[in-house]
Amino acid sequence: MDFTLTEEQRLWRSTVHDFCENEIKPRAAAWDARAEFPADAYVKMAPLGLLAMTIPEAHGGTGLDTLSAMLALEELAWADGGTALSVAAHNGLGCAPINLFGSEAQKKRWLPGLAQGKPGLGALALTEPSGGSDLAGSVQTRAERRGEHWIVNGSKAWITNASVAWVIVILCRTGSAEGPAGLSLLVVPRETAGVEVHPAEDKMGTRSSPTHALTFQDAEVPSDFLLGRPGEGLRQALQVLDGGRVGVGAISLGLARAAFEEAVRYAKSRQAFGAPLSTRQAIQWMIADAATQIEAARLLVHRAALLKDAGLPYTREAAMAKLFATEMAEKVCRDAIQIHGGYGYSREVPVERMYRDARLMTIGEGTSEIQRLVIARRTLGLEE
């Protein structure tokens, strides 16, 4: 789909690719093995604008269009899925709510620092231990208004970037109403007294991206840290998730592309029964399917990004892009392991890590099952 990109977008993609090839890809396996957050790499990302993709220039950001941001996430995931996930969560989940729903004073307070990753990244805390996809019904974290402050109590689970965040946007109950009417988005600085970040989860994949449970115990934040008006939180969160789902689709593209390149390289070089694997029809079919599915996923991801940039409805298209791209990536990474045979099952070969990273993508930011519900309801006119 290169023909649809502007010269500026091609140059941006090339710049990010070179950075990833030199600074991220050679170290990805070591970060994965140690479950290490590569802080030094993020310091180098800031001057490129990779931490400021959803932040307007007026607030220290690069003000990129959505498609350009997706090109960057694909390149980052091509190098390392965990790094791409943390960058996506910072931009699309941490910074985006402040940019979309914050007042001018709130934007000035947080966005310039977030654009530089100083003193940390951004994070979004939606999920709770007692529930996952049912945001409207499962959120029990509560913020009670006392004078000029909110007092926050509750817990969150599976929060990307929590330990390296400067600010965490949380979905919480700010009123007595149950269901969507009582939910709001509140910005909570990580260093706030009463905020506890629990030890990192020992995950199957994306291990260079830290994931944590959070506990809030009488955490006190100023009243003007609320984004928008009380009761708007669920609508705001769902709008943020639409953009995040396109980002997960782009990450899946990068993972699939990396695994595909490894599979093609191995198939050409590996001899079996007196000839390269690439001459075998069974291998050729897996390669053909992967090439076709990657291109189809790219079209879906780019279409959703272009719709968002045009200001058009894209909820259904974002769900389609995420559903197809994530399931495609898992299949492509699986077949890349199959092509490698026994070597593919070894941690000495990168396709094993890519498969583990890709496995998360069908779960995070709404499972495949939730995406199918979104698509069906929008198609049938049943959306709430």
Stockholm file with secondary structure:
# STOCKHOLM 1.0

chainA/1-384         MDFTLTEEQRLWRSTVHDFCENEIKPRAAAWDARAEFPADAYVKMAPLGLLAMTIPEAHGGTGLDTLSAMLALEELAWADGGTALSVAAHNGLGCAPINLFGSEAQKKRWLPGLAQGKPGLGALALTEPSGGSDLAGSVQTRAERRGEHWIVNGSKAWITNASVAWVIVILCRTGSAEGPAGLSLLVVPRETAGVEVHPAEDKMGTRSSPTHALTFQDAEVPSDFLLGRPGEGLRQALQVLDGGRVGVGAISLGLARAAFEEAVRYAKSRQAFGAPLSTRQAIQWMIADAATQIEAARLLVHRAALLKDAGLPYTREAAMAKLFATEMAEKVCRDAIQIHGGYGYSREVPVERMYRDARLMTIGEGTSEIQRLVIARRTLGLEE
#=GR chainA/1-384 SS CGGGSCHHHHHHHHHHHHHIIIIIGGGHHHHHHHTCCCHHHHHHHHHHTTTCTTSCGGGTSCCCCHHHHHHHHHHHHHHCHHHHHHHHIIIIIIIHHHHHHCCHHHHHHHHHHHHHTCSCEEEEECCBTTBSSCHHHHCCCEEEEETTEEEEEEEEEEEETGGGEEEEEEEEECSSCCGGGGEEEEEEETTSTTEEECCCCCCSSCTTSCEEEEEEEEEEEEGGGEESSTTCHHHHHHHHHHHHHHHHHHHHHHHHHHHHHHHHHHHHHCEETTEEGGGSHHHHHHHHHHHHHHHHHHHHHHHHHHHHHTTCCCHHHHHHHHHHHHHHHHHHHHHHHHHHGGGGGSTTSHHHHHHHHHHHHTTTTSCHHHHHHHHHHHHHTCCC
#=GC SS_cons         CGGGSCHHHHHHHHHHHHHIIIIIGGGHHHHHHHTCCCHHHHHHHHHHTTTCTTSCGGGTSCCCCHHHHHHHHHHHHHHCHHHHHHHHIIIIIIIHHHHHHCCHHHHHHHHHHHHHTCSCEEEEECCBTTBSSCHHHHCCCEEEEETTEEEEEEEEEEEETGGGEEEEEEEEECSSCCGGGGEEEEEEETTSTTEEECCCCCCSSCTTSCEEEEEEEEEEEEGGGEESSTTCHHHHHHHHHHHHHHHHHHHHHHHHHHHHHHHHHHHHHCEETTEEGGGSHHHHHHHHHHHHHHHHHHHHHHHHHHHHHTTCCCHHHHHHHHHHHHHHHHHHHHHHHHHHGGGGGSTTSHHHHHHHHHHHHTTTTSCHHHHHHHHHHHHHTCCC
//
